């Protein structure tokens, strides 16, 4: 066999295994099938104080490694070697002192098992950190979906407390800014139902809470003594002892949305700095959701308040005259628009009531805003209700001097009961002609005319008087009724003739029945098609019975 300087090639290839693992940078332990250590390298001796040749694996190494060696000695296939039982065997891992190690076994030709110990502490910590971040990311995504699913402040508070108690702490308390001298509070214990209440409490009694409610940065948990917690913070379902506390603000849109209090029992580890940071991330999402819910509630309250003045009033009998009104906005999702009506009662039974029905150019919210201004202006002009033309001239001047470029049509009616009759004085300002249905079913047009308001500097108006006998009705309406397109083809206007025929069928009906009938027929005509705002007012002289005076001398009166 060839050789070089007296050393054969075969001798070089058969270098002792001890030379290989002896120089390895990682700890190496060699043990025989009986569990006796036969060799260790320097790194292993430094890592494990009791490991040395001649001692047993059970006495020298951690249990998890000793058990793995025992399993290998019983016949587990290990990598390396040329024997029949050579093959792959999974590595094992476990702690050694403060580190984590992965042990890889190989079997030598002599039957001994060589354990290579690789420190994987950094890898394990990285994997745990990655898994933690994945869980947190999933939690934040789910929390955002839950919190933003409702624009109700109370529900948002309850959801926040529930989520925080299940994932972040044993107990979670959500506190929102005080209402008067009371704090809205939601409390939750892991595994129990959430409770919400409004309590009389001073937030300054809990260190860090008052600052959090004002939006200041959170106080570190190590600065908060759990023994100083007020009784109201702890829910009745929590029976343990608080070991650590975190208080973090809930940042809102321009102003603080509240504070989140997290509690852990003495049996749990305290909050780490990383956990406090994550709590602030969660609090940021909660603050955004609470702010959105509060903003929606405020806007809803403002809308309801403004809408209350924009919606047409509910009409009833005034000074012996029946009034009824109906309004149908152009959009299914709208409640107000450009059509309006009002009834201004006379100050006494002997004074006439003023009825106004109008139509502002356009529809929707923009038209409704101008409608509100017109109604307010007419309300201020009621003292001069006897002079319709003067009222219209003043209203016209007010509209021309405003920034609005819209115009309006309207009809005014002064209504007064006289014995069993109802006297009307009607004035139109570019509005559709009022109609009167008599007791015999005939329908008359009241030919009043005038100039629309808000378009020209000078306007004219012509008033007409008429009388309603008991059971007769005067109908005021907007062009949304007559110009409603529908029918078999969906393109034909309802028109004045159909309106007259419909009104003729309403002879001797109460005013509410007349309004309902006209609205029903108009809605059936347009079906699901688009239409303009529709408004209608019915003025009816009720059927009456004459009562004589009790003493037989004074004048009697009429009652319905």
C-alpha positions in Angstrom: 0.0 0.0 0.0 1.4 3.4 -0.9 2.6 5.6 1.8 4.2 9.0 2.3 7.1 9.5 4.8 6.1 6.3 6.5 2.4 7.2 7.0 -0.1 5.2 4.9 -3.1 6.7 3.3 -5.3 4.2 5.1 -3.9 5.4 8.4 -4.8 9.0 7.5 -8.4 8.1 6.6 -8.8 6.1 9.8 -8.0 9.0 12.1 -9.3 8.3 15.6 -12.9 9.6 16.3 -11.7 11.2 19.5 -9.6 13.6 17.6 -12.6 14.7 15.7 -15.0 15.4 18.6 -12.2 16.4 20.9 -11.5 19.5 18.8 -15.2 20.4 18.2 -16.2 23.9 19.4 -19.5 22.6 20.8 -19.8 20.3 23.8 -19.5 16.6 23.0 -20.2 13.6 25.2 -19.5 10.0 24.3 -21.2 7.2 26.2 -21.3 3.5 25.7 -24.6 1.5 25.3 -24.6 0.9 29.1 -24.8 4.6 29.8 -21.2 5.1 31.0 -19.5 8.2 29.8 -16.3 7.2 28.0 -15.2 10.6 26.8 -15.9 14.4 26.8 -14.3 17.3 25.2 -13.3 20.5 26.9 -16.4 22.4 26.0 -18.6 19.7 27.6 -16.5 19.7 30.8 -17.0 23.4 31.1 -20.7 23.2 30.5 -21.5 20.2 32.8 -19.5 20.2 36.0 -20.0 16.6 36.9 -19.4 15.0 33.5 -16.3 12.9 33.2 -15.2 9.5 31.9 -16.5 6.7 34.1 -19.6 8.4 35.5 -23.1 7.4 34.3 -25.2 9.6 32.0 -27.9 9.6 34.6 -25.6 11.3 37.1 -23.8 13.6 34.8 -26.3 15.1 32.4 -29.9 16.4 32.6 -32.7 13.8 32.6 -33.9 14.6 29.1 -30.5 13.8 27.7 -30.0 10.7 29.9 -33.4 9.3 28.8 -32.6 10.0 25.1 -29.3 8.0 25.5 -31.2 5.2 27.2 -33.6 5.0 24.3 -30.7 5.0 21.8 -29.0 2.2 23.7 -32.2 0.1 23.4 -31.9 0.1 19.6 -33.0 3.4 18.2 -31.5 4.1 14.9 -28.9 6.8 14.9 -27.1 8.6 12.1 -23.6 7.5 11.1 -21.8 4.2 11.2 -21.8 1.3 8.8 -23.8 -1.2 11.0 -27.2 -2.5 10.0 -29.0 -0.4 12.7 -27.4 2.8 11.5 -30.0 5.4 10.3 -31.7 8.6 11.1 -32.7 9.4 14.6 -34.4 12.7 15.6 -32.5 15.1 17.7 -33.7 16.0 21.2 -33.6 19.3 23.0 -33.9 20.7 26.5 -32.5 23.2 29.0 -29.0 23.1 30.5 -28.6 25.8 33.1 -30.0 29.0 31.6 -29.6 28.0 28.0 -31.4 25.7 25.6 -29.5 23.0 23.8 -30.2 20.6 20.9 -28.5 17.2 21.2 -27.6 15.4 17.9 -26.6 11.8 18.3 -24.2 9.8 16.1 -23.0 6.2 16.6 -19.4 5.2 16.1 -18.1 1.9 14.8 -17.4 0.8 18.3 -21.1 1.1 19.3 -20.6 4.2 21.4 -23.0 7.1 21.0 -21.6 10.6 20.4 -23.8 13.4 21.6 -23.2 16.8 19.9 -24.7 19.6 22.0 -25.6 22.7 20.0 -26.7 25.9 21.9 -29.9 27.0 20.2 -31.0 29.5 22.8 -31.0 32.4 20.4 -33.0 30.4 17.8 -35.5 29.3 20.4 -35.9 32.8 21.7 -36.4 34.1 18.1 -38.9 31.4 17.4 -40.8 32.2 20.6 -40.7 35.9 19.9 -42.0 35.3 16.3 -44.8 33.1 17.6 -45.7 35.7 20.2 -45.8 38.5 17.6 -48.0 36.3 15.4 -50.4 35.7 18.2 -50.5 39.4 19.1 -51.0 40.4 15.4 -53.9 38.0 15.2 -55.3 39.3 18.4 -55.1 42.9 17.3 -56.7 42.1 14.0 -59.6 40.3 15.7 -59.9 43.0 18.3 -60.1 45.7 15.6 -62.9 43.8 13.8 -64.8 43.4 17.0 -64.4 47.0 18.2 -65.3 48.6 14.9 -68.3 46.3 14.4 -70.4 48.7 16.5 -70.7 52.4 16.8 -72.3 52.1 20.2 -70.1 53.4 23.0 -71.4 51.0 25.7 -70.9 48.0 23.5 -67.4 49.1 22.6 -66.5 49.4 26.3 -67.9 46.0 27.1 -66.0 44.4 24.1 -62.8 46.1 25.2 -63.0 44.8 28.8 -63.8 41.3 27.6 -60.9 41.2 25.1 -58.4 42.5 27.6 -59.4 40.1 30.3 -59.1 37.1 28.0 -55.7 38.0 26.5 -53.8 40.7 28.5 -54.7 40.3 32.2 -56.8 38.6 34.8 -58.9 41.6 35.3 -59.6 44.5 32.8 -61.4 47.8 33.7 -62.3 50.4 31.1 -62.9 53.9 32.3 -64.2 56.7 30.0 -64.3 60.4 30.8 -66.6 61.5 33.6 -70.2 62.4 32.9 -70.8 65.1 35.5 -69.3 63.7 38.7 -69.6 60.0 37.7 -67.3 57.7 35.8 -68.7 55.2 33.3 -66.9 51.9 34.0 -66.8 48.4 32.4 -65.2 45.6 34.3 -64.4 42.0 33.3 -62.8 39.0 34.9 -61.4 36.3 32.7 -64.0 33.6 32.2 -66.9 35.8 33.6 -69.5 38.1 32.1 -68.7 41.8 31.7 -70.5 44.4 33.8 -71.0 48.1 33.1 -71.9 50.8 35.6 -71.7 54.4 36.4 -70.0 55.1 39.7 -69.3 58.1 41.8 -65.5 57.9 42.2 -62.5 60.3 42.2 -59.9 59.1 39.6 -57.1 60.8 41.5 -57.4 58.2 44.2 -55.7 55.7 41.8 -52.2 56.8 40.8 -51.9 57.2 37.1 -55.7 57.1 36.3 -56.3 60.8 36.4 -53.3 61.4 34.1 -54.4 58.7 31.7 -57.9 60.2 31.5 -56.3 63.4 30.5 -54.2 61.7 27.8 -50.8 61.9 29.5 -48.3 59.0 29.0 -48.8 55.9 31.2 -47.1 55.5 34.5 -44.8 52.4 34.7 -46.5 49.5 36.4 -43.6 49.2 38.9 -44.6 52.6 40.3 -48.1 51.5 41.1 -48.7 49.8 44.5 -51.5 47.3 44.1 -52.4 47.9 47.8 -53.6 51.4 46.9 -56.3 50.2 44.5 -59.8 51.6 45.3 -62.5 49.1 46.0 -64.5 50.1 42.9 -61.7 48.9 40.6 -62.0 45.2 41.6 -65.0 43.3 40.2 -67.0 41.1 42.5 -66.1 38.0 40.5 -62.4 38.5 41.3 -61.5 36.8 44.6 -57.7 36.8 44.4 -55.0 39.3 45.3 -53.7 41.8 42.8 -50.0 41.5 42.2 -49.3 44.0 39.4 -51.2 46.9 37.8 -51.0 48.6 34.4 -52.8 51.8 33.6 -52.7 53.1 30.0 -54.5 55.9 28.3 -56.9 55.3 25.4 -55.9 58.0 22.8 -58.8 59.4 20.9 -59.3 61.8 18.0 -58.2 65.1 19.4 -59.1 64.3 22.9 -58.6 61.3 25.3 -61.2 58.5 25.0 -60.6 57.0 28.4 -58.2 54.7 30.3 -57.6 50.9 30.5 -56.7 49.3 33.8 -55.1 45.8 33.7 -54.7 43.7 36.8 -52.8 40.4 37.4 -53.0 38.2 40.5 -50.1 37.4 42.7 -49.8 33.9 41.2 -49.0 35.4 37.8 -45.8 37.1 36.6 -45.7 40.9 36.6 -46.2 42.9 33.4 -43.0 43.1 31.4 -41.9 46.2 29.5 -42.8 44.4 26.3 -46.3 43.6 27.5 -46.9 47.2 28.6 -45.9 48.3 25.1 -48.3 45.8 23.6 -51.1 47.0 26.0 -50.5 50.5 24.6 -50.9 49.2 21.0 -54.2 47.6 22.0 -55.2 50.8 23.8 -54.6 52.8 20.6 -57.1 50.6 18.7 -59.6 50.9 21.5 -59.3 54.7 21.7 -59.9 55.0 18.0 -63.0 52.8 18.2 -64.4 54.6 21.3 -63.7 58.0 19.6 -65.6 56.9 16.4 -68.5 55.6 18.5 -68.6 58.9 20.6 -68.4 61.0 17.4 -71.2 59.1 15.8 -73.3 59.5 18.9 -72.7 63.2 19.0 -73.5 63.6 15.3 -76.6 61.5 15.8 -77.8 63.7 18.6 -77.1 66.8 16.6 -78.9 65.4 13.6 -81.9 64.4 15.7 -82.0 67.9 17.2 -81.8 69.6 13.9 -84.1 67.1 12.2 -86.8 67.8 14.8 -87.2 71.3 13.5 -86.9 70.3 9.8 -89.5 67.6 9.9 -93.1 68.6 9.1 -95.3 68.9 12.2 -98.1 66.5 13.0 -101.3 68.3 12.4 -104.6 68.1 14.4 -107.8 69.9 15.0 -107.3 73.6 15.8 -110.1 76.0 16.7 -112.8 73.7 15.4 -111.1 73.0 12.0 -109.6 69.7 11.0 -106.0 69.8 9.6 -104.0 66.8 8.3 -100.7 66.7 6.5 -98.5 64.1 4.9 -95.0 64.2 3.6 -93.0 61.7 1.5 -89.4 62.6 0.7 -87.8 61.8 -2.6 -85.2 59.4 -1.3 -86.0 56.2 0.6 -83.1 57.0 3.0 -84.0 60.7 3.5 -86.3 62.1 6.1 -86.4 65.8 5.0 -86.3 67.6 1.7 -87.5 70.7 -0.1 -91.3 70.4 0.6 -92.7 71.7 3.8 -95.9 72.7 5.5 -96.8 74.5 8.8 -100.0 75.5 10.6 -99.7 78.6 12.8 -102.8 78.7 15.1 -104.6 81.9 15.8 -104.0 83.3 19.3 -107.7 83.0 20.0 -110.6 81.0 18.6 -111.8 84.1 16.8 -108.5 84.7 15.0 -107.7 82.9 11.8 -105.0 80.2 11.7 -102.3 80.5 9.0 -101.5 77.4 6.8 -98.4 77.4 4.6 -97.4 74.7 2.2 -94.3 75.3 0.0 -91.8 73.7 -2.3 -88.1 74.7 -2.4 -86.3 74.1 -5.7 -84.2 70.9 -5.4 -84.4 68.1 -3.0 -82.3 66.5 -0.2 -80.4 68.1 2.6 -79.5 71.3 0.7 -83.1 72.0 0.0 -84.0 71.1 3.6 -81.6 73.7 4.9 -83.3 76.5 2.9 -86.7 75.0 3.9 -85.8 75.5 7.6 -84.8 79.1 7.0 -88.1 79.9 5.1 -90.1 78.3 7.9 -88.3 80.3 10.6 -88.8 83.5 8.6 -92.5 82.8 8.1 -92.8 82.1 11.9 -91.4 85.6 12.6 -93.9 87.1 10.1 -97.0 85.5 11.6 -98.1 88.7 13.3 -98.8 90.2 9.9 -100.7 87.0 8.7 -103.7 89.1 7.6 -101.6 90.5 4.7 -100.4 87.6 2.7 -98.8 89.7 -0.1 -96.8 91.7 2.4 -95.5 88.5 4.1 -94.5 87.1 0.7 -92.7 90.3 -0.3 -90.7 90.3 3.0 -89.8 86.6 2.5 -88.8 87.3 -1.1 -86.4 90.1 0.1 -84.9 87.8 2.8 -84.2 85.1 0.2 -82.7 87.4 -2.3 -80.3 88.8 0.3 -79.1 85.3 1.4 -76.3 83.3 -0.3 -78.8 80.7 -1.5 -79.6 80.7 -5.2 -82.7 78.6 -4.9 -86.3 79.8 -5.2 -89.5 78.5 -3.8 -93.2 78.3 -4.5 -95.9 78.2 -1.8 -99.5 78.7 -1.0 -100.9 80.4 2.1 -104.3 79.9 3.6 -105.9 81.9 6.4 -108.5 79.6 8.0 -111.3 80.7 10.4 -114.3 78.9 11.8 -117.5 80.8 11.4 -120.6 79.0 12.8 -120.6 75.6 11.0 -118.6 76.9 8.1 -114.9 77.4 7.5 -113.8 80.5 5.7 -110.6 80.4 3.6 -108.4 83.1 2.1 -105.9 81.5 -0.2 -102.8 83.1 -1.8 -100.5 81.4 -4.2 -96.9 82.3 -5.0 -96.2 80.3 -8.2 -97.7 77.2 -6.6 -100.2 74.5 -8.0 -103.8 75.5 -7.7 -105.6 74.5 -4.5 -108.5 72.1 -4.9 -111.8 71.9 -3.0 -114.0 68.8 -2.9 -117.7 69.6 -2.1 -120.1 67.2 -0.4 -121.6 66.2 -3.7 -118.2 65.0 -5.0 -117.5 67.9 -7.3 -114.0 69.3 -7.3 -113.3 73.1 -7.8 -110.1 74.8 -8.5 -109.4 78.0 -6.5 -107.8 80.3 -9.0 -105.3 82.2 -6.9 -102.0 83.1 -8.6 -98.7 84.9 -7.8 -95.0 85.1 -8.4 -92.6 82.5 -6.9 -90.3 83.9 -4.2 -86.5 84.1 -4.1 -86.0 84.7 -7.9 -87.3 88.2 -8.8 -86.9 91.5 -6.9 -90.6 92.4 -7.2 -93.4 89.9 -6.8 -97.2 89.9 -7.1 -99.8 87.8 -5.4 -103.6 87.5 -5.8 -105.8 86.2 -3.0 -109.1 84.4 -3.3 -111.7 83.6 -0.7 -113.9 80.6 -0.5 -116.1 78.8 2.1 -116.1 75.2 3.2 -119.4 73.7 4.3 -119.4 70.8 6.8 -117.8 67.8 5.3 -116.0 69.7 2.5 -112.2 69.7 2.2 -109.6 72.0 0.6 -106.5 70.2 -0.6 -103.0 71.9 -0.8 -100.3 69.9 -2.5 -96.9 70.2 -4.2 -96.0 69.3 -7.7 -94.4 66.1 -6.5 -98.0 64.7 -6.6 -99.0 65.8 -10.0 -95.6 65.3 -11.7 -95.0 61.9 -10.2 -94.1 59.6 -13.1 -95.3 56.0 -13.2 -98.3 54.1 -14.5 -98.1 51.0 -16.8 -95.0 52.3 -18.7 -93.5 54.1 -15.8 -93.1 57.4 -17.7 -96.6 59.0 -17.5 -97.2 61.8 -15.0 -100.0 61.4 -12.5 -101.4 64.8 -13.5 -104.1 67.1 -12.2 -107.0 65.2 -13.7 -106.2 62.0 -11.9 -105.7 64.0 -8.7 -109.2 65.6 -9.2 -110.7 62.2 -9.7 -109.0 60.8 -6.6 -110.2 63.8 -4.6 -113.7 63.4 -5.8 -113.8 60.0 -4.2 -112.8 61.6 -0.9 -116.0 63.6 -0.5 -117.3 63.9 3.1 -114.1 62.1 4.4 -112.2 63.3 7.4 -109.0 65.2 6.6 -106.6 62.4 7.7 -108.5 60.0 5.5 -108.2 62.4 2.5 -104.4 62.7 3.0 -103.9 59.0 3.4 -105.9 58.3 0.2 -104.0 60.8 -1.9 -100.6 59.6 -0.7 -101.6 56.0 -1.2 -102.7 56.5 -4.8 -99.6 58.6 -5.6 -97.3 55.9 -4.2 -99.1 53.2 -6.1 -98.6 55.2 -9.3 -94.9 55.7 -9.0 -94.3 52.2 -7.4 -90.6 51.8 -7.0 -89.6 54.6 -9.4 -87.9 57.8 -8.5 -90.0 60.8 -7.7 -89.8 64.3 -6.2 -90.7 65.2 -2.6 -94.5 64.9 -2.1 -96.4 67.0 0.5 -100.1 67.4 1.0 -102.3 69.3 3.5 -106.1 68.8 3.9 -108.3 71.5 5.5 -111.7 70.1 6.4 -114.9 71.7 7.8 -116.1 69.0 10.2 -119.6 67.8 10.5 -121.2 69.6 13.5 -124.1 69.5 15.8 -125.7 72.7 17.1 -126.1 72.9 20.8 -128.3 75.5 22.4 -127.2 77.5 25.4 -127.8 75.9 28.8 -129.9 78.7 30.1 -131.9 79.0 26.9 -131.0 82.7 26.3 -127.4 83.0 25.3 -126.0 82.0 21.9 -125.4 78.3 21.3 -122.3 76.8 19.7 -121.3 74.1 17.3 -119.4 71.0 18.2 -118.0 68.2 16.2 
